[in-house]
Amino acid sequence: MACKLLLATNNPGKVREYRRLLAVPGLELVTSAELGIKTAAEETGATLEDNARLKAIPLAAQSGLIALADDSGLYVDALDGEPGVHSARYAGEHASDGDRVAFLLKKLTGVPLEKRTAHFRCVIALATAAGEVTYARGECHGLIAVEPKGDNGFGYDPLFYLPDLGKTMAELSSEVKDRISHRGHAARLVPDLLRKAPFDCL
């Protein structure tokens, strides 16, 4: 049975990633912009799960489709887990990716590379029009580099250094990034979830 999945994001980088990650037979991905649906949920939750749910449920109810929303955070050990759930707004409400990178580097001034351990965490919420929600989660561990490198990514990708690969997330090919990233790990769980109740659509 074919399944139409509504992506609850206006972030073009995320849309591109999900179209790659969820290129599954029988699954059609659409965006709220493509359907002419205008909604922008406030990310006021205390956890990634809260924020993903807050974004998914209204879109599912409004569209009648299964909605997928995610929230991701960067957790830096030397900063007691900051920016965490506030990653997107860490440098201010309207900060650019460049602003966020610069702000994080400033916060880590004087911290040696070996103590810049961090991990990305992604939580995906899948919601039905009736308000039922299921979650998928993924993580990726690395270090915060001393300077940004690479341009194949967004957010904190140019700073997230992967020692085993000797590159930042933004220096990886899309294929490698999809395989090892937090969003990649979470997204690979989605097709199996969609085959089960309450979705039963693949």
C-alpha positions as CSV (number, residue, x, y, z in Angstrom):
1,M,0.0,0.0,0.0
2,A,1.4,3.4,-1.0
3,C,2.1,5.8,1.8
4,K,2.2,9.6,1.6
5,L,4.3,11.2,4.3
6,L,4.2,14.9,5.0
7,L,7.5,16.5,6.1
8,A,7.0,19.1,8.7
9,T,10.0,21.2,7.9
10,N,10.7,24.3,5.8
11,N,14.4,23.7,6.0
12,P,15.7,23.0,2.5
13,G,18.7,21.1,3.9
14,K,16.5,18.8,5.9
15,V,14.1,18.2,2.9
16,R,17.0,17.2,0.7
17,E,18.3,14.8,3.4
18,Y,14.9,13.2,4.0
19,R,14.3,12.7,0.3
20,R,17.6,10.7,0.2
21,L,17.1,8.9,3.5
22,L,13.5,7.9,2.8
23,A,13.8,6.9,-0.8
24,V,11.7,3.8,-0.1
25,P,9.4,2.0,-2.6
26,G,5.8,2.9,-1.9
27,L,6.7,6.0,0.1
28,E,6.0,9.5,-1.3
29,L,7.3,12.5,0.6
30,V,5.6,15.8,0.3
31,T,6.2,19.2,2.0
32,S,3.7,21.6,3.6
33,A,4.8,24.2,1.0
34,E,3.9,21.8,-1.8
35,L,0.5,21.3,-0.3
36,G,-0.1,25.0,0.3
37,I,-0.3,24.4,4.1
38,K,1.0,27.2,6.2
39,T,1.9,26.3,9.8
40,A,4.9,27.1,12.0
41,A,4.7,25.4,15.4
42,E,6.6,27.1,18.2
43,E,9.4,24.9,19.5
44,T,8.6,25.5,23.2
45,G,9.2,22.0,24.4
46,A,11.6,21.0,27.1
47,T,12.9,18.0,25.1
48,L,13.5,17.1,21.5
49,E,10.5,14.7,21.7
50,D,8.3,17.6,22.8
51,N,9.3,19.8,19.9
52,A,9.1,17.1,17.3
53,R,5.6,16.2,18.5
54,L,4.5,19.9,18.6
55,K,5.4,20.2,14.9
56,A,4.0,16.8,13.7
57,I,0.6,16.7,15.3
58,P,-0.9,20.0,13.8
59,L,0.3,19.1,10.3
60,A,-1.1,15.6,10.5
61,A,-4.5,16.9,11.7
62,Q,-4.6,19.7,9.1
63,S,-3.6,17.5,6.2
64,G,-5.1,14.2,7.1
65,L,-1.7,12.6,6.3
66,I,0.9,11.0,8.4
67,A,3.3,13.8,9.3
68,L,7.0,13.5,10.1
69,A,8.8,16.1,12.2
70,D,12.1,16.0,13.8
71,D,14.1,18.0,16.3
72,S,17.8,17.7,16.6
73,G,20.3,19.0,19.2
74,L,24.0,19.3,19.6
75,Y,25.2,18.3,23.1
76,V,28.7,19.5,24.1
77,D,30.1,17.9,27.2
78,A,32.4,20.8,28.1
79,L,29.3,23.0,28.1
80,D,27.3,20.7,30.3
81,G,25.2,19.5,27.4
82,E,24.6,22.9,25.8
83,P,23.2,23.9,23.4
84,G,21.0,20.8,23.4
85,V,17.3,21.4,22.8
86,H,18.1,25.1,22.2
87,S,20.6,24.4,19.4
88,A,18.7,26.3,16.7
89,R,18.3,29.4,18.9
90,Y,21.6,29.2,20.8
91,A,23.0,32.4,19.3
92,G,19.6,34.2,19.2
93,E,16.2,33.8,17.6
94,H,17.2,35.0,14.1
95,A,20.8,33.9,14.0
96,S,22.3,32.4,10.9
97,D,24.2,29.1,10.7
98,G,27.4,31.2,10.6
99,D,26.3,33.1,13.8
100,R,25.7,29.8,15.6
101,V,29.0,28.4,14.7
102,A,30.8,31.5,15.8
103,F,28.9,31.7,19.0
104,L,29.7,28.0,19.9
105,L,33.4,28.6,19.1
106,K,33.5,31.6,21.4
107,K,32.0,29.5,24.2
108,L,34.7,26.9,23.8
109,T,37.6,29.4,23.7
110,G,40.6,27.8,25.4
111,V,39.1,24.3,25.6
112,P,41.5,21.8,24.0
113,L,40.3,19.5,21.2
114,E,40.4,16.3,23.2
115,K,37.9,17.9,25.7
116,R,35.5,19.1,23.1
117,T,33.6,15.8,23.0
118,A,30.0,16.1,21.8
119,H,27.2,14.3,20.1
120,F,24.3,15.1,17.8
121,R,20.9,13.6,18.7
122,C,17.9,13.4,16.5
123,V,14.3,12.6,17.4
124,I,11.7,11.9,14.7
125,A,8.0,12.1,15.5
126,L,5.5,10.3,13.3
127,A,2.0,11.5,13.9
128,T,-1.4,10.4,12.5
129,A,-4.3,12.7,11.8
130,A,-5.9,11.3,15.0
131,G,-3.0,12.5,17.1
132,E,-1.2,9.2,17.7
133,V,2.6,9.6,17.8
134,T,5.6,7.2,17.5
135,Y,9.2,8.2,17.8
136,A,12.5,7.2,16.2
137,R,15.9,8.3,17.7
138,G,19.5,8.4,16.5
139,E,22.8,9.7,17.7
140,C,26.3,10.5,16.3
141,H,29.4,11.1,18.4
142,G,32.4,13.3,17.7
143,L,34.3,16.4,18.7
144,I,33.9,20.2,18.2
145,A,36.6,21.4,15.8
146,V,38.6,24.6,16.5
147,E,37.4,26.0,13.1
148,P,34.7,25.3,10.6
149,K,35.5,23.2,7.6
150,G,33.4,21.9,4.7
151,D,30.3,23.2,2.9
152,N,28.2,20.0,2.4
153,G,25.9,20.5,5.3
154,F,24.0,23.0,7.5
155,G,23.8,24.1,11.1
156,Y,26.8,22.9,13.2
157,D,28.0,20.4,10.6
158,P,31.2,22.3,9.7
159,L,32.3,22.1,13.4
160,F,31.3,18.5,14.1
161,Y,34.6,16.6,13.7
162,L,34.6,12.8,13.3
163,P,38.0,11.4,14.5
164,D,37.6,8.1,12.8
165,L,37.0,9.8,9.4
166,G,39.4,12.7,9.9
167,K,36.7,15.1,8.6
168,T,33.9,17.3,9.8
169,M,30.3,16.4,9.0
170,A,30.3,19.1,6.3
171,E,33.3,17.6,4.6
172,L,31.6,14.3,4.0
173,S,29.9,13.2,0.9
174,S,26.1,13.0,1.2
175,E,26.3,9.2,1.0
176,V,28.7,8.9,3.9
177,K,26.9,11.6,6.0
178,D,23.5,9.8,5.5
179,R,25.1,6.5,6.7
180,I,26.7,7.9,10.0
181,S,24.6,10.9,11.0
182,H,22.1,11.1,13.8
183,R,19.3,11.9,11.3
184,G,20.4,9.0,9.2
185,H,20.3,6.5,12.1
186,A,16.8,7.8,13.1
187,A,15.4,7.9,9.6
188,R,16.4,4.2,8.9
189,L,14.0,3.2,11.6
190,V,11.0,5.0,10.0
191,P,10.0,2.5,7.3
192,D,9.6,-0.3,9.8
193,L,7.5,2.0,12.0
194,L,5.3,3.0,9.1
195,R,4.6,-0.7,8.4
196,K,3.1,-1.2,11.9
197,A,0.1,0.2,13.8
198,P,-1.0,3.0,14.1
199,F,0.2,3.7,10.5
200,D,0.1,0.4,8.5
201,C,0.9,2.2,5.3
202,L,3.8,0.5,3.7
